[in-house]
Amino acid sequence: MARSENDQNMIYFKALQLNRREGYPWKQSIAIALRMYKDGELKSTSTQIKQQRKQQQKPAEPIQKGIETKSKKNQSSRNALISLIIQQAVKAIGNNKERFIQAVATITLQPIEIIQQKYTEGEDRWKVFHTPGVTIEQAARDNVYNYIMNG
C-alpha cells in the first residue's frame, strides 16, 4: 500500500527534526522516522505540516536589513570624512597634492609618509588600469580614502 502525500510529509518533517534538533545523520533520521511511521508513533495533522512548511520558507529579512544599514553607514561615514578633508585642505598651503596629503594626515593622525605612499600607489595604479573619465588625481585620492576607511 502506497503512502499518501501527507504521510510522506510527516515522515520527511520528522526526519528533518531528528537530523537538525537531535543531531542524527540524515540516513539514520530517515530510518528512525520510517520505523516510527510503521509502528504508528508518528502522527501529525495537515495543519502542523503547513505550519512547518511556512517556517522553512520564511526569508531571512533581518540579515538583509543589517547589510543595507551597514553599507549606508559606511558610505555616510566616508562622505563625512571626505568633507572634513576637503575643508582642511582649503586651509592648507601648497599645490593640490600637498594640501590633500597634509589635510589627510592632520585629520587621521597618520604619518605623512604613509599617506604620500598610498597617494603614489593610487597614481601608479591609474597608470596601469583606470576607468575612463577618472583623472589620476581622483584615482590617487580614492586609494587614500580606501586606505583610511579599510585600514
C-alpha positions, 0 to 999 in steps of 0.5 A, spaced: 500 500 500 502 506 497 503 512 502 499 518 501 502 525 500 501 527 507 504 521 510 510 522 506 510 529 509 510 527 516 515 522 515 520 527 511 518 533 517 520 528 522 526 526 519 528 533 518 527 534 526 531 528 528 537 530 523 537 538 525 534 538 533 537 531 535 543 531 531 542 524 527 545 523 520 540 524 515 540 516 513 539 514 520 533 520 521 530 517 515 530 510 518 528 512 525 522 516 522 520 510 517 520 505 523 516 510 527 511 511 521 510 503 521 509 502 528 504 508 528 508 513 533 508 518 528 502 522 527 501 529 525 495 533 522 495 537 515 495 543 519 502 542 523 505 540 516 503 547 513 505 550 519 512 547 518 512 548 511 511 556 512 517 556 517 522 553 512 520 558 507 520 564 511 526 569 508 531 571 512 529 579 512 533 581 518 540 579 515 538 583 509 536 589 513 543 589 517 547 589 510 543 595 507 544 599 514 551 597 514 553 599 507 549 606 508 553 607 514 559 606 511 558 610 505 555 616 510 561 615 514 566 616 508 562 622 505 563 625 512 570 624 512 571 626 505 568 633 507 572 634 513 578 633 508 576 637 503 575 643 508 582 642 511 585 642 505 582 649 503 586 651 509 592 648 507 598 651 503 601 648 497 599 645 490 593 640 490 597 634 492 600 637 498 594 640 501 590 633 500 596 629 503 597 634 509 589 635 510 589 627 510 594 626 515 592 632 520 585 629 520 587 621 521 593 622 525 597 618 520 604 619 518 605 623 512 609 618 509 604 613 509 599 617 506 604 620 500 605 612 499 598 610 498 597 617 494 603 614 489 600 607 489 593 610 487 597 614 481 601 608 479 595 604 479 591 609 474 597 608 470 596 601 469 588 600 469 583 606 470 576 607 468 575 612 463 573 619 465 577 618 472 583 623 472 589 620 476 588 625 481 581 622 483 584 615 482 590 617 487 585 620 492 580 614 492 586 609 494 587 614 500 580 614 502 580 606 501 586 606 505 583 610 511 576 607 511 579 599 510 585 600 514 
